[in-house]
Amino acid sequence: MLYQMSITRFFTIYIAQGIVFAVFLYLAIKILRRDKKRLNIIFAGFYISPVIGFFINFLYGPMTYVPLILFLNYLTNFGIFYSPIFLVVFDLILLKSEKVINTAKQALILVVFGVVMFCMIFFIITPGYGVTLDENLSPVWSLPFFWYLTGAELIVTITIFYLSLLIYKKFQDETLKQKWKSFIYGFLCLTVFMYGVFLSNTLNNPTFRIGMGLTGIILAIISAFLIYRGVGRQLEK
């Protein structure tokens, strides 16, 4: 069943998130067109994962059947917030090489974090501990769910910053160092955006949601291009 959604919700889903979706999809295609070696595929995964999440969000935006909305929202969260783990694998390969961080280790890292993301389902099926919907059918996070996802992402965030700083220190070429700074600044913007979304979904304040929606467009697009710019040299054939 469909309903006439509010202007705010339409703007958030189909305009704000739609722009981010288009930018991330564009960069993913650009990376894969350059080369389809494993490093490129892993880096492209950072962009493809949220693209899948946003696409699912577009599908359930007009729906009113709560159980289906909550399930599809779970898949949306999975796609969007799984994405940073690809940067962990990417950084490890740059730091240690593909011989050290081989296919098995790469898969292990991706699967372990995938399990962590899958465990969000237990919050969804436990009343009072997961996600509910407000009168506009926008997701509202419980504090347990907020802290679980924040904790999981914080571990990944700290790991990426730590590995990125180690990589930065290894560069001797000043041009490469400046480009890698773009990567770090880009991920910093992404981190601010991500935790802003966490707070927005938990506080469920209409003004904060609108403000975060507008700010989020800017932060997400800036972060996407800065991260891409920062590793462009490393992805050459």
C-alpha positions as CSV (number, residue, x, y, z in Angstrom):
1,M,0.0,0.0,0.0
2,L,1.3,3.5,-0.9
3,Y,0.7,6.8,0.7
4,Q,1.2,10.5,0.0
5,M,4.5,11.2,1.8
6,S,5.5,14.5,3.3
7,I,7.6,17.0,1.3
8,T,10.4,16.7,3.9
9,R,10.5,12.9,3.5
10,F,10.3,13.1,-0.3
11,F,13.2,15.6,-0.3
12,T,15.3,13.4,2.1
13,I,14.8,10.2,0.2
14,Y,14.6,11.1,-3.5
15,I,16.5,14.4,-3.7
16,A,19.2,14.4,-1.0
17,Q,19.8,10.7,-1.0
18,G,19.2,10.6,-4.8
19,I,22.1,13.0,-5.4
20,V,24.4,11.0,-3.2
21,F,23.3,7.8,-4.9
22,A,24.1,9.2,-8.3
23,V,27.6,10.5,-7.2
24,F,28.5,7.2,-5.6
25,L,27.3,5.2,-8.6
26,Y,29.2,7.4,-11.0
27,L,32.5,7.0,-9.0
28,A,32.0,3.2,-8.7
29,I,31.6,2.9,-12.5
30,K,34.6,5.2,-13.1
31,I,36.8,3.0,-10.9
32,L,35.7,-0.3,-12.5
33,R,36.1,1.1,-16.0
34,R,39.7,2.1,-15.2
35,D,40.6,-1.5,-14.3
36,K,38.9,-4.5,-12.8
37,K,41.8,-5.8,-10.7
38,R,41.0,-6.8,-7.2
39,L,42.2,-3.6,-5.6
40,N,39.8,-1.6,-7.8
41,I,36.9,-3.9,-7.1
42,I,37.5,-3.6,-3.3
43,F,37.7,0.2,-3.5
44,A,34.6,0.3,-5.7
45,G,32.8,-1.8,-3.1
46,F,33.0,1.2,-0.8
47,Y,30.8,3.1,-3.2
48,I,28.6,0.2,-4.5
49,S,27.5,-0.9,-1.0
50,P,25.7,2.3,-0.1
51,V,24.3,2.5,-3.7
52,I,22.5,-0.7,-3.0
53,G,21.3,0.6,0.3
54,F,20.0,3.8,-1.1
55,F,18.3,1.9,-4.0
56,I,16.4,-0.2,-1.5
57,N,15.4,2.9,0.4
58,F,13.9,4.4,-2.8
59,L,11.8,1.2,-3.1
60,Y,10.1,1.4,0.3
61,G,9.8,5.2,0.5
62,P,6.2,5.2,-0.5
63,M,5.1,2.0,1.3
64,T,3.0,1.9,4.5
65,Y,3.2,-1.8,5.5
66,V,5.3,-1.5,8.6
67,P,6.9,-5.0,8.8
68,L,8.1,-4.7,5.2
69,I,9.3,-1.2,5.7
70,L,11.3,-2.2,8.8
71,F,12.9,-5.2,7.0
72,L,13.8,-3.1,3.9
73,N,15.1,-0.4,6.3
74,Y,17.4,-3.1,7.8
75,L,18.7,-3.9,4.4
76,T,19.2,-0.2,3.7
77,N,21.2,0.2,6.9
78,F,23.2,-2.9,6.1
79,G,24.2,-1.6,2.6
80,I,25.1,1.9,3.7
81,F,26.9,1.2,7.0
82,Y,28.7,-1.9,5.7
83,S,30.6,0.2,3.2
84,P,33.5,1.5,5.4
85,I,34.9,-2.1,5.8
86,F,36.0,-2.0,2.2
87,L,38.3,0.9,3.1
88,V,39.8,-1.2,5.9
89,V,40.7,-4.0,3.4
90,F,41.8,-1.4,0.9
91,D,44.2,0.2,3.4
92,L,45.6,-3.1,4.6
93,I,46.4,-4.1,1.0
94,L,48.2,-0.8,0.3
95,L,50.1,-1.1,3.6
96,K,51.0,-4.8,3.5
97,S,50.4,-5.9,-0.2
98,E,48.0,-8.5,-1.6
99,K,50.5,-11.3,-0.9
100,V,50.2,-10.6,2.8
101,I,46.6,-9.6,2.9
102,N,45.6,-12.4,0.6
103,T,42.1,-13.4,-0.7
104,A,41.3,-15.5,2.4
105,K,42.2,-12.7,4.8
106,Q,40.2,-10.2,2.7
107,A,37.2,-12.4,2.7
108,L,37.5,-13.1,6.5
109,I,37.5,-9.3,7.3
110,L,34.5,-8.7,5.0
111,V,32.6,-11.7,6.4
112,V,33.3,-10.9,10.1
113,F,31.9,-7.4,9.7
114,G,29.1,-8.7,7.6
115,V,28.1,-10.9,10.6
116,V,28.3,-7.8,12.9
117,M,25.9,-6.0,10.5
118,F,23.7,-9.0,10.2
119,C,23.3,-9.0,14.0
120,M,21.3,-5.7,13.6
121,I,18.4,-8.0,12.8
122,F,18.1,-9.0,16.4
123,F,17.4,-5.4,17.4
124,I,14.8,-5.2,14.6
125,I,12.9,-8.3,15.9
126,T,13.1,-7.3,19.6
127,P,10.4,-4.8,20.5
128,G,11.8,-1.6,22.0
129,Y,15.4,-2.3,21.1
130,G,15.5,-1.6,17.4
131,V,13.9,0.7,14.9
132,T,10.4,2.1,14.9
133,L,8.5,4.4,12.6
134,D,7.2,7.9,13.4
135,E,4.0,9.4,12.1
136,N,5.7,10.2,8.8
137,L,7.0,6.6,8.5
138,S,10.6,7.8,9.0
139,P,12.9,5.4,11.0
140,V,13.5,6.2,14.7
141,W,16.3,4.4,16.4
142,S,16.3,3.1,20.0
143,L,19.3,3.9,22.2
144,P,20.4,0.2,22.2
145,F,20.4,0.1,18.5
146,F,22.2,3.5,18.3
147,W,24.9,2.4,20.6
148,Y,25.4,-1.0,18.9
149,L,25.8,0.5,15.4
150,T,27.9,3.4,16.8
151,G,30.2,1.0,18.6
152,A,30.6,-1.2,15.5
153,E,31.3,1.7,13.2
154,L,33.6,3.4,15.7
155,I,35.9,0.3,15.6
156,V,36.0,0.5,11.8
157,T,36.5,4.3,11.8
158,I,39.4,4.2,14.2
159,T,41.0,1.3,12.2
160,I,40.8,3.3,9.0
161,F,42.2,6.4,10.4
162,Y,45.1,4.5,12.0
163,L,45.9,2.5,8.9
164,S,45.6,5.7,6.8
165,L,48.1,7.5,9.0
166,L,50.6,4.6,8.7
167,I,50.3,4.7,4.9
168,Y,50.7,8.5,4.9
169,K,54.0,8.1,6.8
170,K,55.3,5.6,4.3
171,F,55.0,8.0,1.4
172,Q,58.2,9.8,0.4
173,D,56.7,11.6,-2.6
174,E,55.1,14.9,-1.6
175,T,52.5,14.7,-4.3
176,L,51.4,11.3,-3.1
177,K,51.3,12.6,0.5
178,Q,49.1,15.5,-0.5
179,K,46.7,13.2,-2.4
180,W,46.6,10.9,0.6
181,K,45.6,13.8,2.8
182,S,42.6,14.2,0.5
183,F,41.7,10.6,1.3
184,I,41.9,11.2,5.1
185,Y,40.0,14.5,4.9
186,G,37.4,12.8,2.8
187,F,36.9,10.0,5.3
188,L,36.7,12.6,8.1
189,C,33.8,14.2,6.2
190,L,32.2,10.8,5.8
191,T,32.5,10.1,9.5
192,V,30.9,13.4,10.5
193,F,28.1,12.6,8.0
194,M,27.6,9.1,9.3
195,Y,27.4,9.9,12.9
196,G,25.1,12.9,12.1
197,V,22.7,10.4,10.5
198,F,22.9,8.2,13.6
199,L,22.0,11.2,15.8
200,S,19.3,12.3,13.4
201,N,17.6,8.9,13.4
202,T,17.8,8.7,17.2
203,L,16.8,12.2,18.2
204,N,14.0,12.2,15.6
205,N,13.8,16.0,15.7
206,P,12.3,17.4,12.5
207,T,14.5,20.5,12.4
208,F,17.6,18.4,13.0
209,R,16.5,15.9,10.3
210,I,16.1,18.7,7.7
211,G,19.4,20.3,8.7
212,M,21.2,17.0,8.6
213,G,19.6,16.2,5.2
214,L,21.0,19.4,3.7
215,T,24.4,19.1,5.4
216,G,24.6,15.4,4.6
217,I,24.4,16.1,0.8
218,I,27.4,18.4,1.0
219,L,29.4,16.1,3.3
220,A,28.7,12.9,1.4
221,I,29.6,14.4,-2.0
222,I,32.7,16.1,-0.7
223,S,33.8,12.9,1.0
224,A,33.1,10.7,-2.0
225,F,35.3,12.9,-4.3
226,L,38.1,13.5,-1.8
227,I,38.4,9.8,-1.1
228,Y,38.5,9.0,-4.8
229,R,41.0,11.8,-5.5
230,G,43.2,10.6,-2.7
231,V,43.8,7.1,-4.1
232,G,43.6,7.8,-7.8
233,R,47.3,7.3,-8.3
234,Q,47.3,4.0,-6.5
235,L,44.6,2.7,-8.8
236,E,46.4,3.3,-12.1
237,K,46.9,0.2,-14.3
